């Protein structure tokens, strides 16, 4: 969870860069954790990590020539160094323990813990110094009045967090309802979203773009909610040409559904184009090369990765080595060659392998059913000129 508790913590550190500040932080965090009734291990970690982060920040502040604001003028450079040190230490420690606990990569956890709060935290930097200076020059009463807007900011953070959580849960509920029609693809959209997140980060997109592509990937099969797809999704045989033509409409219909939500206007093209092919043989618009939206190009690769690495009724799951060979084979034919070459770099490929392992644990395939989810499957092989995943 994000918190603005660092505002008074660092203000105290600037006023009293010594053991008194550390004692104040420990007392504050301890009281908060007790009121929250958090688990003992989380209680101990939260107290200790904040104590550690503030202690390291104070040491840097003093090393940079910073002094107590009660007795000297502000040393802006030392103050900024203290702020940056606290932020970096806090995120590194939290990301490290989450990485160990969740068995995920450290870089992934560092990204997750920073993506939604980092900019706001940096913009809050002046408040820390203003709060401390108000206390020095006007006394505790005026500094208390300055603290009131901080409480308002905290409530705003909390409201935004809960709204984002509700939106995410509603999306997950809708996707689960769609995938309930085809038990074999249970968790498919969630896994594709996870892989799309990683690929988007690897190719260097901004945090906002990464989130948008992840959302588009989560909704890429939303068009299958239409009743006409239900009987086809349950067929245990290869589809006829007429049935395949019906299935090909799901991406365009999904885009129409997504476009009805104003917040999702930016991801409509990615949902519509996730079955386009780099060589121009895809659908619904037959786009080729860079004319295919970047998000769609990423989702296409993630979609194929999931198709290959999950068990299907017509074949067992395949290894990431097989996926690597397939990506190399059809790069520039079906997939964006630049994206393929980037993700196939050693360290990036290791990150993707780890994500596949994690997703397999979190979203296991229900082997009770059948699947017609991926157009790259042998059930569609007669209609497709490119890869068979």
Secondary structure by P-SEA (a helix, b strand, c coil): cccccaaaaaaaaaacccaaaaaaaaaaaaaaaaaacccaaaaaaaaaaaaaaaaaaaaaaaaaccccccccccaaaaaaaaaaaaaaaaaaaaaaaaaaaacccaaaaaaaaccccaaaaaaaaaaaaaaaaaaacccaaaaaaaaaaaaaaaaaaaaaaaaaaaaaaaaaaaaaaaacccccccaaaaaaaaaaaaaaaaacccaaaaaaaaaaaaacccccccccccccccccccccaaaaaaaaaaaaaaaaaaacccccccaaaaaacccccccccccccccccccccaaaaaaaaaaaaaaaaccccccccccaaaaaaaaaaaccccccaaaaaaaacaaaaaaaaaaaaaaaaaccccccccccccccccccccccccccc
